[in-house]
Amino acid sequence: MLRWRVSKPTVLSLLLIQAVTVVLLYGWYSRPPSQNSLSEGKVHVLLLSSWRSGSSFLGQVFNQHPDVFYLMEPAWHVWMSVKQTGARSLRMAVRDMIRSVFQCDMSVMDAYIPQPCNVSKLFMWSHSRALCSPPACFLTARDEISNEQECKKNCDTQGLKLAEAACQSYSHVVLKEVRFFELESLFPLLRDPTLDLRIIHLVRDPRAVLRSREKSFKALVQDSAIVLEQANLPENEQPYQVLQEICRSHMRIYETAMIKPPDFLRGRYKMIRYEDLVRNTLAEIEAMYEFVGLDMTETLQEWIYRITHGRGKGKKSDAFKITSRNAEDVSLAWRTTLSFEKVQHIQDVCKDAMTLLGYKTVESEEEQKLLDVDLVKPNEQNQFSWLPSKSTTAKV
Ligand SMILES: *[C@@H]1O[C@H](CO)[C@@H](O)[C@H](O)[C@H]1NC(C)=O
């Protein structure tokens, strides 16, 4: 038998060289060039949006992916447990909530949900495919599309340990939030070496948002009060003030990420317009998947086609339901149903944001109702052709 005699120092240096090689290769192949090797290859995605902007749909696009653990609005728990306050004073609690959930630590819920806490106490829990799949529940295989109703009936458990185990078993943790109005509070998360955070910022034409908000007015009352810092405004003025805040926040976020972004933000932010998403669904989704390192599957492709081309059967009562109506028709509905007066009002309060994000204003009712006139500028254009606007220094 052949025997190798190797000295201890040689073995040690070989091991060292190997370790260095592994680390270097890992660094070269992970994208974007990552300072975050402590995230162990896990990717954390924040879907940042606003109410009635298509974020439930976008969330589902990630939720149904077999590599994704998804939760909708964990910060809802923060906002709903601290009433009579404003978004500004809640934002750090919201940020810390997000960080814990990204790290699969659900104990943060203790502060907001009475004990003992069941999985069913998590906001919209049964919409999360991962909570309906092993190891959380043995109802839906991980690569199948989940059924929310069945999940609700079969997948409740006591405690959040299984939810944590589920979270740990996926390569991607994706959270959807409508409760951020700036990016700065997220900077510590972007710098956190245990997180590999990507931000997808979904925006929508504020005129379409207004129409959609009017239809679900009641469901939004409490949130609106928090957005407005509990300011006492005439009722008919409120919807516009809320939208003004939202428009400003979109500008702030976009500008922070696109004009001289800090190093740790570079390559980690992607803006998407809802209108582009519904017009060019598959291509836009593939681009987002690529941005966060997910592959498209055949099951997902078929499902995406089905939900964007299905028949209308939306129940008005459920403001958060994703209905399978023709998505593009829905995105144009404001043009025929919203009065020109309201359109003008919204254009007034959101003018700068609309310019920045590539939405054209209409100057007459005729122009509004003429559906041939496209009011969404091509995507490439709004990447480069805008000037920093004065009003962006408005309050943070
Ligand atoms: C919690 O989940 C268990 C297991 O499904 C169930 O038996 C129990 O009734 C639930 N409790 C609450 C408070 O929902």
PDBQT file of the ligand as one rigid body, heavy atoms in Angstrom, charges set to zero:
ROOT
HETATM    1  C1  LIG A 401     -54.415  27.324  17.266  1.00  0.00    +0.000 C 
HETATM    2  O1  LIG A 401     -54.152  26.236  16.429  1.00  0.00    +0.000 OA
HETATM    3  C2  LIG A 401     -54.583  24.995  16.965  1.00  0.00    +0.000 C 
HETATM    4  C3  LIG A 401     -54.069  23.905  16.037  1.00  0.00    +0.000 C 
HETATM    5  O2  LIG A 401     -54.626  24.020  14.759  1.00  0.00    +0.000 OA
HETATM    6  C4  LIG A 401     -56.079  24.997  17.122  1.00  0.00    +0.000 C 
HETATM    7  O3  LIG A 401     -56.529  23.762  17.663  1.00  0.00    +0.000 OA
HETATM    8  C5  LIG A 401     -56.469  26.140  18.045  1.00  0.00    +0.000 C 
HETATM    9  O4  LIG A 401     -57.884  26.230  18.134  1.00  0.00    +0.000 OA
HETATM   10  C6  LIG A 401     -55.894  27.447  17.549  1.00  0.00    +0.000 C 
HETATM   11  N1  LIG A 401     -56.129  28.494  18.536  1.00  0.00    +0.000 N 
HETATM   12  C7  LIG A 401     -56.513  29.726  18.216  1.00  0.00    +0.000 C 
HETATM   13  C8  LIG A 401     -56.630  30.662  19.370  1.00  0.00    +0.000 C 
HETATM   14  O5  LIG A 401     -56.766  30.057  17.088  1.00  0.00    +0.000 OA
ENDROOT
TORSDOF 0
